């Protein structure tokens, strides 16, 4: 356990940030799962809406430092690619 005043404060701050990051990451995972579920069901319209929400959450997480910006970019790219392939298969 921390002994100095600054170390005690740092421990408090770390705990607050850990809980905040956990909440953001949980919401992020849920949004990504919704996109992937709609892609599995070949539901383009719902997948597109879910993608919009997921991209927003991923971008916010990257802006807050919860995710690295390249990690966020990679996730957005992969999800978008999956939704777009769904569009091309439904169009044919």
C-alpha positions as CSV (number, residue, x, y, z in Angstrom):
1,X,0.0,0.0,0.0
2,X,1.1,3.5,-0.7
3,X,2.6,5.5,2.1
4,X,3.4,9.0,0.8
5,X,0.7,11.6,0.2
6,X,1.4,11.8,-3.5
7,X,1.4,8.0,-3.9
8,X,-2.0,7.7,-2.1
9,X,-3.5,10.3,-4.4
10,X,-2.0,8.5,-7.4
11,X,-3.6,5.3,-6.3
12,X,-7.0,7.0,-6.0
13,X,-6.6,8.5,-9.5
14,X,-5.6,5.2,-11.0
15,X,-8.6,3.5,-9.5
16,X,-11.0,6.1,-11.0
17,X,-9.4,5.9,-14.4
18,X,-9.4,2.1,-14.3
19,X,-13.2,2.1,-13.7
20,X,-13.8,4.7,-16.4
21,X,-11.7,2.8,-18.9
22,X,-13.5,-0.4,-18.0
23,X,-16.9,1.2,-18.7
24,X,-15.7,2.6,-22.0
25,X,-14.2,-0.7,-23.1
26,X,-17.3,-2.7,-22.2
27,X,-19.5,-0.4,-24.2
28,X,-17.1,-0.6,-27.1
29,X,-17.1,-4.4,-27.1
30,X,-20.9,-4.4,-27.1
31,X,-21.1,-2.1,-30.0
32,X,-18.6,-4.2,-32.0
33,X,-20.5,-7.4,-31.2
34,X,-23.7,-5.8,-32.5
35,X,-22.1,-5.0,-35.8
36,X,-20.6,-8.5,-36.1
37,X,-24.0,-10.1,-35.2
38,X,-25.8,-8.1,-37.9
39,X,-23.1,-9.1,-40.4
40,X,-23.6,-12.8,-39.5
41,X,-27.4,-12.4,-40.1
42,X,-26.7,-10.7,-43.5
43,X,-28.7,-7.7,-42.2
44,X,-27.1,-4.8,-44.1
45,X,-29.3,-1.9,-42.8
46,X,-28.9,-2.8,-39.2
47,X,-25.2,-3.5,-39.6
48,X,-24.7,-0.1,-41.1
49,X,-26.5,1.6,-38.2
50,X,-24.6,-0.5,-35.7
51,X,-21.4,0.4,-37.5
52,X,-22.1,4.1,-37.2
53,X,-22.5,3.7,-33.4
54,X,-19.4,1.5,-33.1
55,X,-17.2,4.0,-35.1
56,X,-18.3,6.8,-32.8
57,X,-17.5,4.8,-29.6
58,X,-14.1,3.6,-31.0
59,X,-13.2,7.1,-32.0
60,X,-14.1,8.5,-28.6
61,X,-12.2,5.8,-26.8
62,X,-9.1,6.6,-28.9
63,X,-9.5,10.3,-28.2
64,X,-9.7,9.6,-24.5
65,X,-6.6,7.4,-24.6
66,X,-8.4,4.2,-23.8
67,X,-7.4,2.7,-27.1
68,X,-4.3,3.6,-29.2
69,X,-5.2,5.5,-32.3
70,X,-3.8,2.9,-34.6
71,X,-5.7,0.2,-32.8
72,X,-8.9,2.2,-33.2
73,X,-8.2,2.8,-36.9
74,X,-7.6,-0.9,-37.5
75,X,-10.9,-1.8,-35.7
76,X,-12.9,0.7,-37.7
77,X,-11.3,-0.4,-40.9
78,X,-12.0,-4.1,-40.3
79,X,-15.6,-3.5,-39.3
80,X,-16.3,-1.2,-42.2
81,X,-14.8,-3.8,-44.6
82,X,-17.1,-6.5,-43.3
83,X,-20.2,-4.3,-43.6
84,X,-19.1,-3.3,-47.1
85,X,-18.6,-6.9,-48.3
86,X,-22.1,-7.5,-46.9
87,X,-23.4,-4.7,-49.1
88,X,-21.7,-6.1,-52.2
89,X,-23.2,-9.6,-51.7
90,X,-26.7,-8.2,-51.1
91,X,-26.5,-6.0,-54.2
92,X,-25.7,-9.0,-56.5
